[in-house]
Amino acid sequence: MSKLQEIIGISRKIIYYKGYQATSISDIMDEAHIGKGQFYHYFSSKRDLGLAVVDDLVKEWDRDVFEGIFAADLDPIAKLNKMLDRTLTIHTVDKGKSGCPAGNLAIEMSEHDETFRLKVHYIFDRWISSIEGALSELKAQGHLTSDIDAKQHARAIVSMIEGAILLKKSQKEVSFLTNAIAIIRSQYRLS
């Protein structure tokens, strides 16, 4: 791993746990064991680093979710179940206790920085489109009724998951997420 990627990875972890606004360049330099010169060799500002962190998050979603699940040669039920399983795995282990990294950044930064907002928007937009595609396939197969608006339902699924993650974080109770996932599986007959 390059030093640049190491700094981005460390920064991503700190921002995930503390939030972007509460994270200082000193926090990152201390954790990465680098000085100001090395920090500014790679990044012109904290914002520049923050955008690199979001780009890294986008790459992960592209690789693991959009390509790894939704572009895979799987039936739509398997795609949706793999996505739900991934969500449960990430958010029920210790590293998921601080919420959804994309959701956290959307809440914290969308009203303050249009570039951040657009980068995070890409994740949610592509996630909704991917679920919409799987639901459309299920409609075409007769698994779902033809009157279902796949885009509207995809938005509702993402909203339900993100809301459950937020409540899980604030209430410190995983059942918000496990119940939401169980309802999605039941509603769309994924089991």
N, C-alpha and C positions, 0 to 999 in steps of 0.2 A: 504494500500500500504506500502510495506517495505521501509526502509530508502534507501536501495540500489536502488530499482526501482524508488524512488523519485529523487535520484541523477541522474540516467540515463535519466529520463524524462526531468528534468531541463537542463541537458547537451545537450540533443537532440534538445531542443528548441533553446538554445544559439547557438549551432553549425549550426542549420538551418538558423538563421538570420545573424550570423557573419562569418560562414565558420569555418572549423576545424582549419586551420592554425592560424587564427586571434583570436581564442578562447583560453584564458589562464586558467590555473588551478585556479587562483585567481577569474576569472569571475564566474566559477562554484561554488567555495567555497562561494563567496559572495551571489550569487543567492540562493544557497541551505542552506545557514546559517550553514555552517559546517567549522571546522578547518582542518588544514593539517593532523592531526592525523586521523581524521575520513575519510578524502579523501583517505589517504594511507592505511587505514584499508580495504577498498573495492577495490582499484585500485593501481597497482604498478607504474603506469605512466599515462600521458595524453593519450598515444597511447592505453594502456589497456582500459581506459575509452572510447576512440573513437571506439574501436572494440566492446565494449559492446553496444554502441549507434547503431552501424551498425547491431549487432545481434538483438536489439530491433526492428529496422526497418524491418529486415527480418521476424521476428515473426508477425509483423503487416501485411505485405504483404501476408505471408502464411495464416493467419487467415482471413483477409478481402477480399483478391483478389483470391488467388489460391484455398482455401477451400470454402470461403464464396460465391464466384461467379462461378468460373470455375469448381469446383467439385460438385456444387449444381445440383439438379435434375431439370434443366432448358433446354429449347431448345437453340441451339447455338445463335440464334438472340437475345434472352433475355440475355444470358451471355454477349455477346459483348455490348449490350446496357447498361446493368448494369455497366460494366467496364467503358464505356464512360461516363455514368452519374456520377459515383464516381469521375472520373477524373475532370469533370466539377465542381462538387460540391467542391472538395478540392481546386481547383485552381482558383475558382472565388469568394471565400470568402476571408476575410482578411488574414487568416493564409496561403493562397497559394501565397502570393505576393512575396515570396522569392524564387520561383522556385520549382523544384522537389527535395525532400531531397536525393533520390537515385542518380538522375542526377547530383546534385551539388557535392556530394561526389565522383562520378565517374570522373567528370571533375577535381576536386581539388586533389584527392588522387591516382588515378590509376597509374600515372607515378612515384609516389614516394614510394608507399608501396604495395607490391604484396598481402599481406594478405587483406588489405582494398579492393584492386581491385577484388580479387576473391569473397569476400563476396558480394560486390555490383553486380558483374557479375552474381551471383546466382539469384538475383532479376530479372535482365533483361533477363537472359536465360530462367528462368521459366515463365516469362511474355510472351515472344515470343512463347515458347512451348504451353502455354495455349491458346493463340490466334490461333496458328497453329491448335490445336485440334478442336477449334470451326469452323475455316474455312474448315477444312477437313470434319467435319460433314455437313456443308452447301453444300460442293461439293457432298457428298454422297446422300444428299436429293435432288440434282438437282437445288438448289437455286443459286449456282455458277457454272460456266462452268468447265468442267473436266480438261481443260488445265491449270488452275490456279495452280501455285506452292504455296501451303499453307504456307510453311516456309518462302519463299521469301516475300510473302505478309504480313505475321505476322511481319517480320523484318521491312518492310516499314511502317506498322501501328505504331509500337512502335517508329520508327525514326520520323515519322510525329508528333506524340503526344509530344515526348520529344523536338523536334525542336520548336514546337509551344509554349511549356511552356517556353523554353529559350527566344524566341522572345517576349513573353508576359512579361517576367520579365525585359528584357533589354529595351523594347520599352514602357513599362507600358501601354499596350493596350491589353485587354482581347480578342479582336476580332481575334487575331492570333490563339488562342486556340479554340474559338467557331467556327471559320471558318474551322479549321482542322477537328474538330469533325463532323461538318456538311458534309464535303466532304467524310470522312470515312463512315458515315451513308449512304450517297447517293451512293458511289462507290460499297458498299457491300449490298445495298438494305436492310438496317436494319430498316427503318421506315415503 
